[in-house]
Amino acid sequence: MLQFASATGLVRMILIILLIYFGVKILARLLSPFLARFVIKKAEQRFGGQFGQFQKQQQKQKPQKEGEVTIDKIPEQKASNKDVGDYVDFEEID
């Protein structure tokens, strides 16, 4: 059996959709400041924790004398491949 939509059913459905749309829009306006405060507070806690960890690491290190140089990590030495090709010395010609 085929069922056809009535005009009143269509208008009723459109009104319900509009009511839901505007209801969500109004609720979003009312709740967005609270949501923004929550997000900002969480970000502040996360960044504050990272900053606190950085300060603890800095305090653990020995104080250095002025002009003293220390190397924390030595970079890995990459072995050069000598079979790559010939070295050609170029000269500029005027």
Contact map, one row per residue, 1 for C-alpha under 8 A:
1110000000000000000000000000000000000000000000000000000000000000000000000000000000000000000000
1111000000000000000000000000000000000000000000000000000000000000000000000000000000000000000000
1111100000000000000000000000000000000000000000000000000000000000000000000000000000000000000000
0111110000000000000000000000000000000000000000000000000000000000000000000000000000000000000000
0011111011000000000000000000000000000000000000000000000000000000000000000000000000000000000000
0001111111000000000000000000000000000000000000000000000000000000000000000000000000000000000000
0000111111100000000000000000000000000000000000000000000000000000000000000000000000000000000000
0000011111110000000000000000000000000000000000000000000000000000000000000000000000000000000000
0000111111111000000000000000000000000000000000000000000000000000000000000000000000000000000000
0000111111111100000000000000000000000000000000000000000000000000000000000000000000000000000000
0000001111111110000000000000000000000000000000000000000000000000000000000000000000000000000000
0000000111111111000000000000000000000000000000000000000000000000000000000000000000000000000000
0000000011111111100000000000000000000000000000000000000000000000000000000000000000000000000000
0000000001111111110000000000000000000000000000000000000000000000000000000000000000000000000000
0000000000111111111000000000000000000000000000000000000000000000000000000000000000000000000000
0000000000011111111100000000000000000000000000000000000000000000000000000000000000000000000000
0000000000001111111110000000000000000000000000000000000000000000000000000000000000000000000000
0000000000000111111111000000000000000000000000000000000000000000000000000000000000000000000000
0000000000000011111111100000000000000000000000000000000000000000000000000000000000000000000000
0000000000000001111111110000000000000000000000000000000000000000000000000000000000000000000000
0000000000000000111111111000000000000000000000000000000000000000000000000000000000000000000000
0000000000000000011111111100000000000000000000000000000000000000000000000000000000000000000000
0000000000000000001111111110000000000000000000000000000000000000000000000000000000000000000000
0000000000000000000111111111000000000000000000000000000000000000000000000000000000000000000000
0000000000000000000011111111100000000000000000000000000000000000000000000000000000000000000000
0000000000000000000001111111110000000000000000000000000000000000000000000000000000000000000000
0000000000000000000000111111111000000000000000000000000000000000000000000000000000000000000000
0000000000000000000000011111111100000000000000000000000000000000000000000000000000000000000000
0000000000000000000000001111111110000000000000000000000000000000000000000000000000000000000000
0000000000000000000000000111111110000000000000000000000000000000000000000000000000000000000000
0000000000000000000000000011111111100000000000000000000000000000000000000000000000000000000000
0000000000000000000000000001111111110000000000000000000000000000000000000000000000000000000000
0000000000000000000000000000111111111000000000000000000000000000000000000000000000000000000000
0000000000000000000000000000001111111100000000000000000000000000000000000000000000000000000000
0000000000000000000000000000001111111110000000000000000000000000000000000000000000000000000000
0000000000000000000000000000000111111111000000000000000000000000000000000000000000000000000000
0000000000000000000000000000000011111111100000000000000000000000000000000000000000000000000000
0000000000000000000000000000000001111111110000000000000000000000000000000000000000000000000000
0000000000000000000000000000000000111111111000000000000000000000000000000000000000000000000000
0000000000000000000000000000000000011111111100000000000000000000000000000000000000000000000000
0000000000000000000000000000000000001111111110000000000000000000000000000000000000000000000000
0000000000000000000000000000000000000111111111000000000000000000000000000000000000000000000000
0000000000000000000000000000000000000011111111100000000000000000000000000000000000000000000000
0000000000000000000000000000000000000001111111110000000000000000000000000000000000000000000000
0000000000000000000000000000000000000000111111111000000000000000000000000000000000000000000000
0000000000000000000000000000000000000000011111111100000000000000000000000000000000000000000000
0000000000000000000000000000000000000000001111111110000000000000000000000000000000000000000000
0000000000000000000000000000000000000000000111111111000000000000000000000000000000000000000000
0000000000000000000000000000000000000000000011111111100000000000000000000000000000000000000000
0000000000000000000000000000000000000000000001111111110000000000000000000000000000000000000000
0000000000000000000000000000000000000000000000111111111000000000000000000000000000000000000000
0000000000000000000000000000000000000000000000011111111100000000000000000000000000000000000000
0000000000000000000000000000000000000000000000001111111110000000000000000000000000000000000000
0000000000000000000000000000000000000000000000000111111111000000000000000000000000000000000000
0000000000000000000000000000000000000000000000000011111111100000000000000000000000000000000000
0000000000000000000000000000000000000000000000000001111111110000000000000000000000000000000000
0000000000000000000000000000000000000000000000000000111111111000000000000000000000000000000000
0000000000000000000000000000000000000000000000000000011111111000000000000000000000000000000000
0000000000000000000000000000000000000000000000000000001111111100000000000000000000000000000000
0000000000000000000000000000000000000000000000000000000111111100000000000000000000000000000000
0000000000000000000000000000000000000000000000000000000011111110000000000000000000000000000000
0000000000000000000000000000000000000000000000000000000000111111000000000000000000000000000000
0000000000000000000000000000000000000000000000000000000000001111100000000000000000000000000000
0000000000000000000000000000000000000000000000000000000000000111110100000000000000000000000000
0000000000000000000000000000000000000000000000000000000000000011111100000000000000000000000000
0000000000000000000000000000000000000000000000000000000000000001111100000000000000000000000000
0000000000000000000000000000000000000000000000000000000000000000111110000000000000000000000000
0000000000000000000000000000000000000000000000000000000000000001111111000000000000000000000000
0000000000000000000000000000000000000000000000000000000000000000001111100000000000000000000000
0000000000000000000000000000000000000000000000000000000000000000000111110000000000000000000000
0000000000000000000000000000000000000000000000000000000000000000000011111100000000000000000000
0000000000000000000000000000000000000000000000000000000000000000000001111100000000000000000000
0000000000000000000000000000000000000000000000000000000000000000000000111110000000000000000000
0000000000000000000000000000000000000000000000000000000000000000000000111111000000000000000000
0000000000000000000000000000000000000000000000000000000000000000000000001111100000000000000000
0000000000000000000000000000000000000000000000000000000000000000000000000111110000000000000000
0000000000000000000000000000000000000000000000000000000000000000000000000011111000000000000000
0000000000000000000000000000000000000000000000000000000000000000000000000001111100000000000000
0000000000000000000000000000000000000000000000000000000000000000000000000000111110000000000000
0000000000000000000000000000000000000000000000000000000000000000000000000000011111000000000000
0000000000000000000000000000000000000000000000000000000000000000000000000000001111110000000000
0000000000000000000000000000000000000000000000000000000000000000000000000000000111111000000000
0000000000000000000000000000000000000000000000000000000000000000000000000000000011111000000000
0000000000000000000000000000000000000000000000000000000000000000000000000000000011111100000000
0000000000000000000000000000000000000000000000000000000000000000000000000000000001111110000000
0000000000000000000000000000000000000000000000000000000000000000000000000000000000011111000000
0000000000000000000000000000000000000000000000000000000000000000000000000000000000001111100000
0000000000000000000000000000000000000000000000000000000000000000000000000000000000000111110000
0000000000000000000000000000000000000000000000000000000000000000000000000000000000000011111000
0000000000000000000000000000000000000000000000000000000000000000000000000000000000000001111100
0000000000000000000000000000000000000000000000000000000000000000000000000000000000000000111110
0000000000000000000000000000000000000000000000000000000000000000000000000000000000000000011111
0000000000000000000000000000000000000000000000000000000000000000000000000000000000000000001111
0000000000000000000000000000000000000000000000000000000000000000000000000000000000000000000111
